[in-house]
Amino acid sequence: MRRLAAFPALLTAFTLAACGGGATPSPAASQAAASQPAASQAAASQAAASGGGTAACAAAPAGATGTVTVTIKDFKFAPQPVTAKVGDVITWTNSDSAPHSATLDNGACDTDTINVGASASLVFSAPGTYTYHCKIHPTQMKDYTITVT
């Protein structure tokens, strides 16, 4: 039974360790995540969803195919809101005339810059409602929502 209880913490630690780009956790954060009991891990994930705590998302592994697609066009993200399940790969494709990003409002995770014609993906490891914006155009592209179940 103890082995099963450790699995969610190890999965989260692996997901965060595999992160590339904008949301690189510190070694201390990764070690803490790996050693937290499952109940504490869930509390940390809920804190991340509401604006504080550790990241509940990470860059998708290289070559991952998006299961949820968001298009960036005319300085807007569509669809709105984004809905996904834990573990889904959310891919933002920039079909606009300028570079953009998808950045959680709490700063815990982002796609880094998505150039025109390019895509970037994130995977969420905890359910919750996450607000995001474009860090390049924060006054124009704000108040967007990702709901993860």
C-alpha positions as CSV (number, residue, x, y, z in Angstrom):
1,M,0.0,0.0,0.0
2,R,2.9,2.4,0.8
3,R,4.2,1.9,-2.7
4,L,0.9,3.0,-4.3
5,A,0.7,6.1,-2.0
6,A,4.1,7.2,-3.3
7,F,3.2,6.9,-7.0
8,P,1.4,10.3,-7.3
9,A,4.3,12.1,-5.8
10,L,6.8,10.3,-8.0
11,L,4.7,11.0,-11.1
12,T,4.5,14.7,-10.2
13,A,8.2,14.8,-9.6
14,F,8.9,13.1,-12.9
15,T,6.6,15.5,-14.8
16,L,8.2,18.6,-13.2
17,A,11.7,17.2,-13.8
18,A,10.9,16.7,-17.5
19,C,9.9,20.3,-17.8
20,G,11.7,22.3,-20.5
21,G,11.4,25.9,-21.1
22,G,9.6,28.4,-18.9
23,A,8.7,26.4,-15.8
24,T,11.8,24.8,-14.4
25,P,11.4,23.9,-10.8
26,S,14.3,24.3,-8.4
27,P,16.0,21.1,-7.1
28,A,14.6,21.8,-3.6
29,A,11.0,22.0,-5.0
30,S,11.5,18.7,-6.9
31,Q,12.8,17.0,-3.9
32,A,10.0,18.3,-1.7
33,A,7.4,17.2,-4.2
34,A,8.9,13.7,-4.4
35,S,8.9,13.3,-0.6
36,Q,5.4,14.8,0.2
37,P,2.6,12.4,1.1
38,A,-0.3,12.2,-1.4
39,A,-2.6,14.5,0.8
40,S,0.0,17.2,0.9
41,Q,0.6,16.8,-2.8
42,A,-3.1,17.4,-3.5
43,A,-3.1,20.5,-1.3
44,A,0.0,21.9,-3.2
45,S,-1.8,21.2,-6.5
46,Q,-4.9,23.1,-5.4
47,A,-2.7,26.0,-4.1
48,A,-1.1,26.2,-7.6
49,A,-4.5,26.2,-9.3
50,S,-5.6,29.1,-7.1
51,G,-2.6,31.3,-7.6
52,G,0.2,30.1,-5.2
53,G,2.3,27.0,-4.5
54,T,4.1,24.8,-6.8
55,A,3.5,24.4,-10.6
56,A,0.7,22.0,-11.5
57,C,1.8,22.1,-15.2
58,A,4.9,21.4,-17.2
59,A,6.1,21.7,-20.8
60,A,4.8,18.7,-22.7
61,P,7.4,16.1,-23.6
62,A,9.1,16.5,-27.0
63,G,7.0,15.0,-29.8
64,A,3.8,15.0,-27.7
65,T,0.6,15.5,-29.8
66,G,-1.9,18.0,-28.5
67,T,-5.2,16.5,-27.3
68,V,-6.6,20.0,-26.8
69,T,-5.9,22.7,-29.3
70,V,-5.9,26.4,-28.8
71,T,-5.5,28.8,-31.7
72,I,-4.0,32.3,-31.3
73,K,-5.4,34.7,-33.9
74,D,-6.2,38.4,-33.9
75,F,-4.6,38.8,-30.4
76,K,-7.1,36.3,-28.9
77,F,-6.9,32.7,-27.6
78,A,-9.7,30.4,-28.9
79,P,-11.6,28.5,-27.7
80,Q,-12.4,30.2,-24.4
81,P,-12.5,28.7,-21.9
82,V,-10.2,25.8,-22.5
83,T,-11.3,22.5,-21.0
84,A,-9.0,19.5,-20.5
85,K,-8.5,16.4,-18.3
86,V,-5.5,15.9,-16.1
87,G,-2.7,14.6,-18.4
88,D,-4.1,16.1,-21.6
89,V,-1.6,17.9,-23.8
90,I,-2.8,21.4,-24.4
91,T,-1.2,22.9,-27.6
92,W,-1.3,26.6,-28.5
93,T,-0.7,27.3,-32.2
94,N,0.2,30.8,-33.2
95,S,-1.7,31.8,-36.3
96,D,-1.3,35.5,-35.6
97,S,1.0,38.2,-36.9
98,A,3.1,38.5,-33.7
99,P,4.7,36.2,-31.2
100,H,2.7,35.3,-28.1
101,S,2.9,33.1,-25.0
102,A,0.4,31.3,-22.7
103,T,1.5,32.2,-19.2
104,L,-0.4,31.2,-16.0
105,D,-1.3,34.4,-14.0
106,N,0.5,33.1,-11.0
107,G,3.7,32.7,-13.0
108,A,4.1,29.1,-12.2
109,C,4.2,27.9,-15.8
110,D,4.3,29.2,-19.3
111,T,5.0,28.2,-22.9
112,D,7.7,30.8,-23.4
113,T,7.5,32.7,-26.6
114,I,5.5,31.1,-29.4
115,N,6.6,32.6,-32.7
116,V,4.3,33.1,-35.7
117,G,3.5,29.7,-37.2
118,A,4.9,27.8,-34.2
119,S,3.2,25.8,-31.4
120,A,3.9,25.1,-27.8
121,S,2.3,22.6,-25.4
122,L,1.7,22.2,-21.6
123,V,0.4,19.3,-19.5
124,F,-1.5,19.8,-16.3
125,S,-1.0,17.4,-13.4
126,A,-3.8,18.6,-11.1
127,P,-7.4,19.5,-11.6
128,G,-8.4,23.1,-11.1
129,T,-9.2,26.4,-12.8
130,Y,-6.1,28.2,-14.1
131,T,-6.2,31.7,-15.4
132,Y,-3.7,32.7,-18.1
133,H,-2.5,35.5,-20.3
134,C,0.1,36.4,-22.9
135,K,3.1,37.8,-21.2
136,I,4.1,39.7,-24.3
137,H,0.7,41.4,-24.6
138,P,-0.5,41.4,-20.9
139,T,-3.0,44.3,-21.3
140,Q,-4.6,43.0,-24.5
141,M,-4.6,39.2,-23.9
142,K,-5.7,38.5,-20.4
143,D,-8.4,36.9,-18.3
144,Y,-8.4,33.5,-20.2
145,T,-9.2,30.3,-18.3
146,I,-8.1,26.6,-18.4
147,T,-10.4,24.2,-16.6
148,V,-8.8,20.9,-15.8
149,T,-10.9,18.0,-14.5
